[in-house]
Amino acid sequence: MFAGVSLRDKIGGELRAGAALSYLTSGSVDADPTPLTPGPGNSFAYTVGDDWSVAGTLSYAINW
């Protein structure tokens, strides 16, 4: 989800603001990339949980 706004003033300036919100779901990986040659360092696994991601921006510019 995201939103933004832009406002202009009488002296030629412009104010811009934006925001974004994202929900990231959990996941996991358990892999053996080369099953024919087993050994140390030849497999990997990781798991990540649910989380939120937030971003925002604010800027002001004057056009000459």
C-alpha positions as CSV (number, residue, x, y, z in Angstrom):
1,M,0.0,0.0,0.0
2,F,1.4,3.4,-0.8
3,A,0.2,7.1,-0.9
4,G,1.6,10.4,-1.9
5,V,0.7,14.1,-2.1
6,S,2.1,17.1,-3.9
7,L,1.3,20.7,-3.0
8,R,2.4,23.9,-4.8
9,D,2.8,27.3,-3.2
10,K,2.6,30.9,-4.6
11,I,6.4,31.4,-4.8
12,G,7.0,28.5,-7.1
13,G,7.8,25.9,-4.5
14,E,6.5,22.3,-4.4
15,L,6.2,20.1,-1.3
16,R,6.0,16.3,-2.0
17,A,5.4,13.6,0.6
18,G,5.0,9.9,0.2
19,A,4.7,6.8,2.3
20,A,4.6,3.0,1.7
21,L,3.6,0.1,4.0
22,S,4.2,-3.6,3.2
23,Y,3.6,-6.9,5.1
24,L,6.2,-9.6,4.5
25,T,5.2,-13.2,5.2
26,S,7.4,-15.9,6.6
27,G,9.3,-18.5,4.6
28,S,12.0,-21.1,4.9
29,V,14.5,-22.9,2.7
30,D,16.3,-26.2,3.3
31,A,18.5,-27.1,0.3
32,D,21.3,-29.4,-0.8
33,P,22.5,-27.7,-4.1
34,T,24.7,-30.7,-5.1
35,P,23.2,-33.9,-3.7
36,L,25.7,-36.1,-5.6
37,T,28.7,-34.7,-3.7
38,P,27.8,-34.5,-0.1
39,G,30.2,-32.8,2.4
40,P,30.6,-30.0,4.8
41,G,29.4,-26.6,3.5
42,N,27.3,-28.3,0.8
43,S,23.9,-27.6,2.3
44,F,22.2,-24.6,3.7
45,A,19.0,-23.7,5.5
46,Y,17.3,-20.5,6.7
47,T,14.0,-19.3,8.0
48,V,12.6,-15.8,8.2
49,G,9.5,-14.6,10.1
50,D,6.7,-12.2,9.4
51,D,7.5,-8.6,9.5
52,W,6.4,-5.1,8.4
53,S,8.3,-2.8,6.0
54,V,7.8,1.0,6.1
55,A,9.2,3.7,3.8
56,G,8.7,7.5,3.6
57,T,9.9,10.5,1.8
58,L,9.5,14.3,2.1
59,S,11.0,16.9,-0.2
60,Y,10.6,20.6,-1.0
61,A,11.8,22.2,-4.2
62,I,11.8,25.8,-5.5
63,N,11.8,26.2,-9.3
64,W,13.6,29.2,-10.7
